[in-house]
Every structure is written in structure tokens, then in C-alpha cells.
Amino acid sequence: MRLLYDHGGIVRPRNGGTLRVAAAPDVLRRTERWFIREGTPTMIEGYGFARNVLPRMLPTLCFVTLASLVWLVPLKGAGSGRWVLLGTVAVVTLASWATIRLFVRRLPRVSPKAMVGALSAYAAMPIAVPLLQVAVDDTVTPPGGKGAGFLGFVVFFAAVFVTTATATAYGIGALMRRAIRHAAHDLRNSVHLMGRALPPMLFVTLFIFFTGELWQAMNRLSWLRLALIVVLFVGVTVLAAAARLRDEIGRVEQDLSPPLLSRACQGTPLASVDIVGLTPRAALDPVSLNKRQVRNLLLLFALRQLVQAAVFGLGLFLFFIVLGLIVVTPETAEQWIGTRPAYSVLLPDAPLALLRNATLIAAFGSMYFAITSMTDANHRREFFAPIIDEVERILAVHAVYLALGSHQNVDETGAAADR
């Protein structure tokens, strides 16, 4: 049987017969690029380092390689034109990064020779940079200072490689861009967000704010220790989100009916897929996710939750700063603390204890808001459901993508057998 691809990438028989559904390779590739834009590249079938991660790492690795050559600029001999020279190097580096990034977007995969060449060139940088710098400027300035020595270059380039590989493998850059867009949306709707979530939170935190013992502790607490407390609250939020996400994934995977799949594929490269022809039964079989895919969805989920909680925490912080400036006079602050409080340089009228107090309550309130939005029915519908909708859509598109790829493999095998 001879087959034809229509514009939607669907295989249809040329001379009649039973309809078979498969995906044109172009549709599958465009769907894979859609996963990358959504920040979930691990949903690509056969996802691996050499085929999927390394090509997308090349712009960053080339950027770091070229930027490291700034160390080789002979500033001593450049005189007054050294800043022009540094600016020229920076512009050339950024232009090279943008060019390579554009090229990699159009490149489906990297040949083994090119991959070995790129990795070899990058691996040589910890040796090449200090040697060239000695030849050019008679000195070596390793990352981390003179005490780090040659090991500083090795640690720096190795850390950049591992960080870039991790961020690229899990699409952290795309996830951050999405989180920033959501943050802008949340800020535009901050009045609605604060109006719904702030009143219940004030019942929990308002009386704590006027506790003298808390002011004494915040006056003695360093900013570093306060930052560790904030990190602790963030960790609790991420753990709660991880536990909730696993439950949600188990629920979503069981709901792959054609109507849901059709709605999910709208606006994606799979929008023209014949879902009914793809699902001879009532629904697609549940798709089991591997650990990497679950971690990828957890990052998407956690970042979205943290950004939404951060917007709420910012509003809570500003509220208590204004409240403290109005209610807590310098005499009252001195009486609560037991000594004359230290004041902020940026806000001369605000004691440091007030700023730290507001920061602590805002961090606690953000954690409380994030967890409540996942458990409370009213908050869940308002703040948590949109995030779950994103996860549901990605999982539904992933199921259709796998089904189409499976049909494609079956049809190619059958066509080979016919020939």
C-alpha cells in the first residue's frame, strides 16, 4: 500500500483501504522543538546527551571559551584605549554567541567529529588560557585569585560545563523565561492576588510582627543567617510541591481521552492530528514517565510555584514595611529591642530589625501561601489549578507525540516489508 502525507503530517492511503495514522518526521521534529520551548526537553523520545543536549550547549560553551580570551587582552600595553579594546572583545564574543545559537537552532544533530572537536577545544581551555596569558602579558590571573593557581582554571571550566549541561538537559533557561513571564502577569494582577490571599495571612502573621522578642532576635540576626532561613522555607516549599506533583501526575496519566487530547494539542504542531484515528480505543494507554522526566516536570512546577509565592511575598514585605514605619516609632523600637536599634543606609527611618522582621514574615508567608494554594479548595482553584493545567497539557501532548512516533515506526517497517 502506497501512502501519502497530508499537510498535517497524517498518513493516508493513496488507493483507499484502512486509514492508518502516523506522523511525518517534520511534525515530530517540530513537536520536539515545542517541548524545548516549553522547558520540558526530556519529553523527547530517546533523549540523550550527544543527540539532544550537547548541540544546545555549544552556544554557551563557545561564549565561555571566547569570553575567557578577555583575560588575554594586554591591558598594560593598551593604555587609554584598553576600554575600547575590552568593549570590542565583548561585542565580538556576544556576536559569535548569537551566531552559533542561531546555527544550532537549525541543526538537527551534531556529527561525531564535530562533537569530539568541540569537546576537545573546550577541554584544552584550562591549559591554553594560562599559557597564552603568560605569553601575552607575562602574568596569570586565575579565577579565584592567585592562591587558586592552575587548579582554578580547571575548576572554573569544569563547573561551567556541568552547570551548562544540567541547565540545558532540563531546559532551565526556558523555564526561567516562562517563570518571568508569569511573574509579570502576576504583578499586573497583584491587586487581585493580594486581595484574595493577604487577608487570611494577616490573621497568622500580624500579631507575630508586634512581638518584642522577635524584634530583639531580628536586631541580632545577621543577613547571612536570615538568608539561610529563607532558603530553608524555599526547601520546604519545593518538597511540598514535589510530593503534590507526584500525586497530580498519577491522576493526569489516567485521563488521556480524545477530547482532552484534542484540546491539549491546540496551538502545538500536533493540532491537526486525527486524535480519533490515533485512539482506536476510548483513550490512549497511560504513559509511564522516567525519573528524568519527573524531575523536569518538578522543576517546571516548583519554579512556577516559587515565582507566584515570591510575588505574594513581595507584597507582604511591603505591607509590613509600611505598617512598621507608621506604627513602630523609634522610641517603641528601642523599648522592644532593649537598646538603640541600627538603621538602614538606604532607608534612614527604617531600623534594620524592621527590614529583617518583614523579610522573615514575608518568607514564611510565601511558604504558607504556596502550600495552602495546593491544599485549600478555594486557593487551589484560584492559584494552583492553572499550574496543573500546564502540566496536564504537556503530558497530553507527550502521549500523542509518543503514539504518533510509534505509528510512524510501524508504518515505516510495513513499507519496508512491502518493498
C-alpha positions in Angstrom: 0.0 0.0 0.0 1.4 3.4 -1.0 1.0 6.2 1.5 0.7 10.0 1.2 1.4 12.6 3.9 -1.1 15.4 4.0 -0.3 18.9 5.3 -0.9 17.9 8.9 1.6 15.1 8.7 -1.0 12.4 8.8 -0.5 9.3 6.7 -3.4 8.4 4.4 -3.6 5.5 1.8 -3.2 6.5 -1.8 -5.6 3.8 -3.2 -8.1 3.5 -0.5 -8.1 0.9 2.3 -8.0 1.3 6.0 -6.8 4.6 7.4 -3.5 4.4 9.3 -2.3 7.3 11.4 1.3 8.2 11.5 3.4 11.4 11.9 5.6 12.9 9.2 9.1 13.3 10.5 8.8 17.1 10.3 5.8 17.1 12.6 7.7 15.1 15.2 10.7 17.4 15.0 8.5 20.5 15.4 6.9 18.9 18.4 10.3 18.2 19.9 11.2 21.9 19.4 7.9 22.7 21.1 8.9 20.7 24.1 12.2 22.6 24.3 10.4 25.9 24.1 8.1 24.8 26.9 11.1 23.9 29.1 10.5 20.2 29.1 13.1 18.8 26.6 13.2 15.4 28.5 9.8 14.6 26.9 11.7 13.9 23.6 11.8 10.2 22.8 15.3 8.8 23.0 16.5 11.9 24.8 20.3 11.7 25.2 23.4 13.9 25.8 25.1 13.5 22.4 21.9 13.9 20.3 19.9 16.5 22.3 21.9 18.2 25.0 25.3 18.8 23.5 24.1 20.7 20.4 22.2 23.1 22.6 25.2 23.5 24.9 27.5 24.7 22.1 26.5 28.4 22.2 27.2 28.7 25.9 30.4 26.7 25.7 31.6 28.9 22.8 30.6 32.0 24.6 32.6 31.0 27.7 35.6 30.0 25.6 35.6 33.3 23.7 34.9 35.4 26.8 37.8 33.7 28.6 40.1 35.2 26.0 39.3 38.6 27.5 42.0 37.6 30.1 44.5 37.6 27.2 43.9 41.2 26.3 47.2 43.0 27.0 45.7 45.8 29.2 49.1 47.1 30.1 50.1 47.8 26.5 46.6 49.1 25.5 47.0 52.3 27.6 44.0 54.6 27.4 42.4 52.5 24.7 42.0 49.5 27.0 38.3 50.0 27.5 37.7 50.3 23.7 39.7 47.1 23.3 37.7 45.3 26.0 34.4 46.5 24.5 35.4 45.2 21.1 36.2 41.8 22.5 32.9 41.8 24.4 30.9 42.7 21.2 32.7 40.1 19.1 32.1 37.5 21.8 28.4 38.2 22.0 28.0 38.3 18.2 29.7 34.9 18.0 27.4 33.5 20.7 24.3 34.8 18.9 25.5 33.4 15.5 26.3 30.0 16.9 23.0 29.9 18.8 21.1 30.7 15.6 23.0 28.0 13.7 22.4 25.4 16.4 18.7 26.0 16.3 18.6 24.9 12.7 21.0 22.0 13.2 19.1 18.7 14.0 22.2 17.0 15.4 26.0 17.3 15.6 28.2 14.8 13.8 30.6 12.7 16.0 33.6 14.6 14.6 32.2 18.0 15.4 31.2 16.8 18.8 34.7 15.5 19.6 36.2 18.7 18.2 34.0 21.0 20.3 34.6 19.0 23.5 38.4 18.8 22.8 38.6 22.5 22.2 36.8 23.3 25.4 38.8 20.7 27.4 42.0 22.4 26.3 41.0 25.8 27.6 42.2 25.3 31.2 45.7 24.8 29.8 45.6 27.1 26.8 44.3 30.2 28.6 47.0 30.5 31.3 49.8 29.6 28.8 48.6 32.2 26.3 48.2 34.8 29.1 51.8 34.2 30.2 52.9 34.6 26.6 50.9 37.8 26.1 51.0 39.6 29.4 53.7 37.9 31.5 51.2 37.1 34.2 48.4 34.7 35.1 45.1 35.8 36.7 43.3 32.5 37.5 39.6 32.5 38.6 39.5 32.6 42.4 42.7 34.6 42.8 46.4 33.9 42.8 46.0 31.2 45.5 43.9 29.0 43.3 46.7 28.7 40.7 46.2 26.3 37.7 43.5 24.4 39.6 41.4 27.5 39.5 41.1 27.3 35.7 40.2 23.5 35.8 37.6 24.0 38.5 36.1 27.0 36.7 35.7 25.4 33.3 34.5 22.1 34.8 31.9 23.9 36.9 30.7 25.9 33.8 30.4 22.6 31.8 28.5 20.7 34.5 26.2 23.7 35.2 25.5 24.2 31.5 24.9 20.5 30.9 22.4 20.4 33.8 20.6 23.6 32.8 20.4 22.5 29.1 19.3 19.0 29.9 16.3 20.2 31.9 15.5 23.3 30.0 16.1 25.6 32.9 16.6 28.6 30.7 13.2 28.2 29.0 11.6 27.5 32.4 13.1 30.7 33.8 11.8 32.7 30.8 8.3 31.2 31.4 8.6 32.0 35.1 9.5 35.6 34.4 6.5 36.0 32.0 4.2 34.5 34.7 5.8 36.8 37.3 5.0 39.8 35.0 1.4 38.5 34.7 1.2 38.1 38.5 2.5 41.6 39.1 -0.1 43.0 36.7 -2.8 41.1 38.7 -1.1 41.7 42.1 -4.1 43.6 43.4 -6.3 40.6 42.8 -3.7 38.2 44.1 -3.1 40.2 47.3 -6.9 40.8 47.8 -7.6 37.1 47.8 -4.6 35.8 49.7 -3.4 38.6 52.0 -6.4 38.9 54.5 -6.1 35.2 55.7 -2.4 35.6 56.0 -2.6 38.7 58.2 -4.5 36.6 60.8 -1.4 34.4 61.1 1.3 37.0 60.9 0.0 40.3 62.2 0.4 39.6 65.9 3.8 37.9 65.5 5.0 41.2 63.9 4.4 43.1 67.2 6.3 40.6 69.4 9.2 42.3 71.2 11.2 39.0 71.4 11.1 38.7 67.6 12.4 42.3 67.2 15.2 41.5 69.6 16.2 38.4 67.7 16.0 40.2 64.3 18.2 43.0 65.6 20.9 40.5 66.5 20.5 38.2 63.5 22.9 38.6 60.6 21.7 38.9 57.0 23.5 35.6 56.2 21.6 33.7 58.8 18.4 35.3 57.7 19.2 34.2 54.1 19.7 30.6 55.3 16.2 30.7 56.9 14.7 31.9 53.6 16.5 29.1 51.8 15.0 26.7 54.4 11.5 27.9 53.7 12.2 27.5 49.9 13.3 24.0 50.5 10.1 23.1 52.4 8.0 24.6 49.6 9.9 22.6 47.0 9.5 19.3 49.0 5.7 20.0 49.4 5.4 20.8 45.6 7.3 17.6 44.7 5.0 15.4 46.8 1.9 17.1 45.4 3.2 16.9 41.8 3.7 13.1 42.0 0.0 12.7 43.1 -1.1 15.0 40.2 1.0 13.1 37.6 -0.6 9.9 38.7 -4.1 11.4 38.3 -3.4 13.1 34.9 -1.8 10.0 33.4 -5.1 8.1 33.7 -7.1 10.8 31.8 -6.0 10.6 28.1 -9.4 10.6 26.4 -9.7 12.0 22.9 -11.5 15.3 23.9 -8.8 16.1 26.4 -6.0 15.3 23.9 -7.6 17.4 21.2 -7.8 20.4 23.5 -4.3 20.0 24.7 -2.8 19.8 21.2 -4.4 23.1 20.1 -1.7 25.6 19.4 1.0 22.9 19.1 2.5 21.2 16.0 0.1 18.3 16.7 -3.0 20.5 16.3 -4.0 18.8 13.0 -3.6 15.2 14.2 -6.6 13.0 13.9 -6.9 12.0 17.6 -9.9 9.7 17.0 -7.9 7.8 14.3 -5.0 7.6 16.7 -7.0 6.1 19.6 -8.9 3.0 18.4 -10.0 2.5 22.0 -11.6 5.0 24.3 -8.3 6.6 25.3 -4.6 6.2 24.9 -2.8 4.0 27.3 -1.2 5.7 30.3 2.4 6.9 29.7 5.0 6.0 32.3 7.5 8.8 32.9 11.1 8.1 33.8 12.9 9.8 36.7 14.5 12.5 34.4 11.1 13.5 33.1 9.6 13.6 36.5 12.4 15.8 37.7 11.9 18.1 34.7 8.2 18.5 35.5 9.1 19.1 39.1 11.4 22.0 38.1 8.6 23.5 36.0 6.1 23.1 38.8 8.5 24.3 41.6 9.7 27.4 39.6 6.1 28.4 38.9 5.1 27.9 42.5 8.1 29.8 43.8 7.6 32.7 41.4 4.0 33.1 42.4 4.9 32.8 46.1 7.7 35.4 45.6 5.2 37.9 44.1 2.9 37.4 47.1 5.9 37.6 49.5 7.0 40.9 47.9 3.5 42.3 48.6 3.6 41.0 52.2 7.1 42.5 52.7 6.0 46.0 51.5 2.9 45.8 53.7 4.8 45.2 56.9 7.4 47.8 56.0 4.7 50.5 55.6 2.9 49.2 58.7 6.2 49.3 60.7 7.1 52.8 59.6 3.6 54.1 60.6 3.1 52.2 63.9 6.6 51.5 65.4 8.2 54.8 66.4 12.0 54.9 67.2 11.1 55.0 70.9 9.0 51.9 70.6 11.6 50.1 68.6 14.2 50.9 71.2 12.0 49.7 74.0 11.3 46.4 72.3 14.9 45.8 71.3 16.3 46.9 74.6 18.9 49.2 73.0 19.2 51.8 70.3 18.5 50.0 67.0 20.7 50.1 64.0 19.2 51.9 61.0 19.4 51.1 57.3 21.5 53.2 55.0 19.0 53.1 52.1 16.0 53.8 54.4 17.3 56.0 57.2 13.9 55.9 59.0 13.7 52.1 59.0 15.5 50.1 61.7 17.4 47.0 60.4 15.2 44.9 62.8 12.1 46.1 60.8 13.6 45.1 57.5 14.7 41.7 58.8 11.4 41.2 60.5 9.4 42.0 57.3 11.7 39.7 55.3 11.2 36.8 57.8 7.4 37.2 57.8 7.3 37.6 54.0 9.4 34.3 53.6 7.1 32.5 56.0 4.0 33.9 54.4 5.2 32.9 50.9 5.8 29.3 52.0 2.4 29.2 53.8 0.7 30.7 50.7 2.4 28.1 48.3 1.4 25.2 50.5 -2.1 26.5 51.1 -2.7 27.0 47.4 -2.1 23.3 46.9 -4.3 22.0 49.7 -7.1 24.5 50.3 -10.0 24.1 47.9 -10.6 27.8 47.2 -6.9 28.7 46.9 -6.3 25.6 44.8 -8.9 26.6 42.2 -7.6 30.2 42.1 -3.8 29.8 42.2 -2.9 26.1 41.8 -5.2 24.9 39.0 -3.5 27.0 36.3 -0.2 25.4 37.0 -1.7 21.9 37.0 -3.3 22.8 33.6 0.1 23.4 32.2 1.4 20.0 33.4 -1.7 18.3 32.1 -1.2 19.8 28.7 2.4 18.8 28.4 1.6 15.2 29.5 -1.2 15.0 27.0 0.9 16.3 24.1 3.6 13.9 25.2 1.2 11.0 25.0 0.1 12.0 21.4 3.7 12.5 20.4 4.7 9.0 21.6 1.7 7.5 19.9 2.4 9.2 16.6 6.1 8.2 16.8 5.0 4.6 17.5 2.7 4.6 14.4 5.4 6.1 12.3 7.8 3.3 13.2 5.2 0.7 12.5 4.3 2.2 9.1 8.0 2.5 8.1 8.5 -1.1 8.9 5.5 -2.1 6.9 6.5 0.0 3.9 10.0 -1.6 4.0 8.4 -5.1 4.1 6.1 -4.2 1.1 9.2 -3.2 -0.9 
